[in-house]
Amino acid sequence: MFKKLSGLSHDEIRLDVDSSGNPTEEDLLIATGVLLLQMAGSDSDYAAEEVKAIFAIMKNEFNILDNDVKHFLGQANQLRNDKARIDEFVQVINTHFSTKQRIRVLAMLWRVILADGKVDKFETNFAIKMKFSLMLTDQEAEQARQLALQKMV
């Protein structure tokens, strides 16, 4: 298992570029932000630790400045209220990110789940739904969870 995870280290899998190596577009940043915020709110409780985790994840994974994180998360927060569009945001991610990058996105979602030290059924159910939506296998989903547990995202 750990040999498989070594191929997913942060140095090799970058989210500041898409699967073609082009800089990540704003739509992709916002789509990812929507999913992260949706995960944090899936249990109807925005824990401060979850919000801090989302901010740090966006900053580190996409290599953007604090003001840019605030900008993208502000837009994502407005858009996440339209639940019917979640599939649209997932499609943006699926179109532009490779499988390894989508594993990393699911790992980011798991990192948000784990941030407050509580994992409830709503969060787990959302993670399972995202596994299918991001077109990941059970093994890839487990890799994502392990990345989050090991704080590699």
SULBEL-V632042 format. One record per pair of residues at least 12 apart in sequence whose C-alpha atoms are under 10 Angstrom apart, sorted by the first residue. I is the first residue (numbers start at 1). GAP is how many residues later the second one is. D is the distance in whole Angstrom. If there is no record, write none. Layout:
{{I/GAP/D} {I/GAP/D}}
//
This chain:
{{1/138/10} {1/141/10} {1/142/8} {1/145/9} {2/141/9} {2/144/9} {2/145/10} {4/136/10} {4/139/8} {5/135/10} {5/138/6} {5/139/9} {5/141/8} {5/142/7} {5/147/10} {6/141/10} {7/93/9} {8/92/7} {8/93/9} {8/95/9} {8/96/8} {8/135/9} {8/136/9} {8/139/8} {8/144/9} {9/95/10} {9/138/9} {9/143/7} {9/144/9} {10/50/10} {10/51/8} {10/94/9} {10/137/10} {10/142/7} {10/143/7} {12/88/9} {12/89/10} {13/48/9} {13/85/10} {13/87/7} {13/88/6} {13/89/10} {13/90/10} {13/91/8} {14/46/10} {14/47/7} {14/48/8} {14/49/9} {14/83/10} {14/86/9} {14/87/7} {14/90/9} {15/13/9} {15/14/9} {15/43/9} {15/45/9} {15/46/6} {15/47/5} {15/48/8} {15/82/8} {15/83/10} {15/85/10} {15/86/7} {15/87/9} {15/89/8} {15/90/9} {16/12/10} {16/13/9} {16/42/10} {16/43/10} {16/44/9} {16/45/7} {16/46/4} {16/47/6} {16/48/8} {17/45/8} {17/46/10} {17/79/9} {17/80/9} {17/84/10} {18/75/9} {18/77/9} {18/78/6} {18/79/5} {18/80/8} {18/83/8} {19/75/10} {19/76/9} {19/77/6} {19/78/5} {19/79/5} {19/80/9} {19/81/9} {19/82/8} {20/76/8} {20/77/8} {20/78/9} {21/75/10} {21/76/10} {22/74/10} {23/39/10} {24/38/8} {24/72/9} {24/73/9} {25/71/9} {26/46/8} {27/45/9} {27/49/10} {27/62/8} {27/65/7} {27/66/9} {28/44/10} {28/61/8} {28/62/9} {28/63/10} {28/64/6} {28/65/6} {28/66/10} {28/67/10} {28/68/8} {28/69/9} {29/29/8} {29/33/8} {29/40/9} {29/43/7} {29/44/9} {29/46/10} {29/47/9} {29/60/10} {29/63/10} {29/64/9} {30/28/10} {30/39/10} {30/41/9} {30/42/6} {30/43/7} {30/44/9} {30/45/7} {30/46/5} {30/47/9} {30/49/9} {30/50/10} {30/59/8} {30/62/10} {30/63/10} {31/41/9} {31/42/10} {31/44/10} {31/45/7} {31/48/9} {31/49/9} {31/54/10} {31/55/8} {31/56/10} {31/57/8} {31/58/5} {31/59/7} {31/60/9} {31/61/7} {31/62/7} {32/26/9} {32/40/10} {32/41/9} {32/44/8} {32/57/7} {32/58/8} {32/60/9} {32/61/7} {32/73/7} {32/74/10} {32/76/9} {32/77/9} {33/21/8} {33/22/9} {33/24/10} {33/25/7} {33/36/9} {33/39/7} {33/40/6} {33/41/9} {33/42/9} {33/43/6} {33/44/8} {33/46/10} {33/47/9} {33/56/9} {34/38/9} {34/39/8} {34/40/10} {34/41/9} {34/42/5} {34/43/6} {34/44/9} {34/45/7} {34/46/5} {34/47/9} {34/51/10} {34/52/8} {34/55/8} {34/56/9} {35/41/9} {35/42/10} {35/45/8} {35/51/8} {35/54/8} {35/55/8} {35/70/9} {35/71/9} {35/73/10} {35/74/8} {35/91/10} {35/95/9} {36/14/9} {36/15/9} {36/17/9} {36/18/7} {36/19/10} {36/21/9} {36/22/9} {36/37/9} {36/40/9} {36/41/10} {36/44/10} {36/69/9} {36/70/9} {36/72/7} {36/73/6} {36/74/9} {36/75/9} {36/76/7} {36/77/9} {37/13/9} {37/14/8} {37/17/8} {37/36/8} {37/39/8} {37/40/7} {37/43/7} {37/72/9} {37/75/9} {38/38/9} {38/39/9} {38/42/7} {38/43/9} {38/45/9} {38/48/9} {38/71/9} {38/85/10} {38/88/9} {39/15/10} {39/69/10} {39/70/7} {39/71/9} {39/72/10} {39/73/7} {39/74/7} {39/83/9} {39/84/6} {39/85/9} {39/86/10} {39/87/7} {39/88/8} {39/91/10} {40/13/10} {40/14/8} {40/69/8} {40/72/6} {40/73/7} {40/75/9} {40/76/10} {40/83/8} {41/72/10} {41/81/9} {41/82/9} {42/71/9} {42/78/9} {42/79/9} {42/80/6} {42/81/6} {42/82/9} {42/83/9} {42/84/7} {42/85/10} {43/70/10} {43/76/9} {43/77/7} {43/78/8} {43/79/5} {43/80/6} {43/81/10} {43/83/10} {44/78/9} {44/79/10} {46/70/9} {47/65/10} {47/68/8} {47/69/6} {48/67/9} {48/68/8} {49/63/8} {49/64/10} {49/65/9} {49/66/5} {49/67/5} {49/68/9} {50/61/8} {50/62/5} {50/63/7} {50/64/8} {50/65/5} {50/66/6} {50/67/10} {51/61/8} {51/64/9} {51/65/10} {52/60/9} {52/63/8} {53/55/9} {53/56/10} {53/58/7} {53/59/6} {53/60/9} {53/61/9} {53/62/6} {53/63/9} {53/100/10} {54/15/9} {54/19/9} {54/54/8} {54/55/9} {54/57/8} {54/58/7} {54/61/9} {55/14/7} {55/15/8} {55/18/8} {56/13/9} {56/97/9} {57/12/10} {57/48/10} {57/51/7} {57/52/10} {57/54/9} {57/55/9} {57/96/7} {58/12/10} {58/14/9} {58/15/9} {58/50/9} {60/93/8} {61/43/9} {61/44/9} {61/47/9} {61/92/7} {86/47/10} {87/43/10} {87/46/8} {87/47/10} {90/12/10} {90/40/8} {90/43/7} {90/44/7} {90/45/10} {91/42/8} {91/43/8} {93/12/9} {93/40/10} {93/41/8} {94/39/9} {94/40/6} {94/41/8} {95/39/10} {97/37/10} {99/35/8} {99/36/8} {99/37/7} {99/38/10} {99/41/9} {100/36/10} {100/40/9} {100/43/10} {100/44/9} {102/28/10} {102/29/9} {102/32/6} {102/33/8} {102/34/8} {102/38/9} {102/39/10} {102/42/9} {103/28/9} {103/31/8} {103/32/10} {103/33/7} {103/34/10} {103/37/6} {103/38/7} {103/39/9} {103/40/7} {103/41/5} {103/42/9} {103/44/9} {104/36/10} {104/37/10} {104/39/9} {104/40/6} {104/41/9} {104/43/8} {104/44/9} {104/48/9} {104/49/7} {105/25/10} {105/26/10} {105/29/9} {105/39/8} {105/48/9} {106/21/7} {106/22/10} {106/24/7} {106/25/7} {106/28/8} {106/30/9} {106/34/9} {106/35/7} {106/36/10} {106/37/9} {106/38/6} {106/39/8} {106/41/9} {106/42/9} {107/20/9} {107/33/10} {107/34/8} {107/35/9} {107/36/8} {107/37/4} {107/38/6} {107/39/8} {107/40/6} {107/41/5} {107/42/9} {107/44/9} {107/45/9} {107/46/7} {108/36/8} {108/37/9} {108/39/9} {108/40/7} {108/43/10} {108/44/9} {108/45/6} {109/14/9} {109/17/9} {109/18/7} {109/21/9} {109/35/9} {109/36/9} {109/39/8} {109/44/10} {110/13/9} {110/14/9} {110/16/10} {110/17/7} {110/31/10} {110/34/7} {110/35/6} {110/36/9} {110/37/9} {110/38/6} {110/39/8} {110/41/10} {110/43/9} {111/33/9} {111/34/8} {111/35/10} {111/36/8} {111/37/5} {111/38/7} {111/39/9} {111/40/7} {111/41/9} {111/42/7} {112/36/9} {113/13/10} {113/14/9} {113/35/9} {114/31/10} {114/34/8} {114/35/8} {114/37/10} {115/33/10} {127/14/9} {127/18/10} {128/13/8} {131/13/9}}
//
